[in-house]
């Protein structure tokens, strides 16, 4: 399948675009981003880059799991469309409400099918690291997110209540 997007590892060349991505969310009133590896809390590119590199290796910390963050870049104009984070394994919290994959798309690029494509590409990355059953979750009221998960083969296992929210848990055979 020919993709409009490619997943790339963040590096110094994407600093300006990543900070614009964060700013676009803030201007839209979104302060908690999904799949961003903590950018929304750090708000500092260099510290964030160090954090996501350290997230790839988590030896000695049983509470954290290794994860890899990718930028979803549109090939035609090299624009940052979204971010997607793959957690290589699940701890108790991620098994309940976080899942293997977290993703986000910049507000100006939503409703164009990019999230569906990002998840498809992330599932390919999951295969490369031997994740054969992928858990994805979303809030029940996030119908668009649920649709993208289902389009990628997600099957609803159950719904759980977490901090007043209903979270849907989907499994994808990979």
PyMOL commands that set and color helices and strands:
alter all, ss='L'
color gray80, all
select helices_A, chain A and resi 12-27+39-42+45-55+92-98+107-109+114-128+143-151
alter helices_A, ss='H'
color red, helices_A
select strands_A, chain A and resi 5-9+67-74+79-87+101-105+133-139+155-162+165-173
alter strands_A, ss='S'
color yellow, strands_A
deselect
rebuild
show_as cartoon
